[in-house]
Amino acid sequence: MLHYAIVFFVIALIAALFGFGGIAAGAVGIAKILFFVFIILAIASFLFGSMKGR
């Protein structure tokens, strides 16, 4: 999932470089959502993994 967030961020950078503001804004929005979902899932996985070991 982090890979997709990075891919959309790169797409946003390239789109912004060529002046496609709407596409860049959409790609940044998608990248932000995927990044936060990744962070939430990583924290949940870490917490449940440490609880399972007990």
C-alpha positions in Angstrom: 0.0 0.0 0.0 2.9 2.3 0.7 4.1 1.5 -2.8 0.9 2.8 -4.3 1.0 6.0 -2.2 4.5 6.7 -3.5 3.4 6.0 -7.1 0.5 8.4 -6.8 2.9 11.0 -5.3 5.3 10.6 -8.2 2.4 10.9 -10.7 1.3 14.1 -8.9 4.8 15.6 -9.1 5.1 14.8 -12.8 1.6 16.2 -13.5 2.4 19.4 -11.6 5.6 19.7 -13.5 3.7 19.7 -16.8 1.0 22.0 -15.5 -1.9 19.6 -15.0 -3.1 21.1 -11.7 -6.4 19.0 -11.5 -4.7 15.7 -12.1 -1.9 16.6 -9.6 -4.4 17.5 -6.9 -6.3 14.3 -7.4 -3.2 12.2 -7.3 -2.0 14.0 -4.1 -5.4 13.3 -2.5 -5.2 9.6 -3.3 -1.6 9.4 -2.1 -2.5 11.0 1.2 -5.4 8.6 1.8 -3.3 5.6 0.9 -0.5 6.8 3.2 -2.8 7.3 6.2 -4.5 3.9 5.6 -1.0 2.3 5.5 0.0 4.0 8.8 -3.2 2.9 10.5 -2.8 -0.7 9.3 0.9 -0.8 10.2 0.1 0.4 13.8 -2.8 -2.1 14.2 -0.6 -4.9 12.9 2.2 -4.0 15.3 -0.2 -3.8 18.3 -2.0 -7.1 17.5 1.3 -8.8 16.8 2.7 -7.8 20.1 -0.5 -8.9 21.9 -0.4 -12.3 20.2 3.1 -13.0 21.6 1.9 -12.8 25.2 
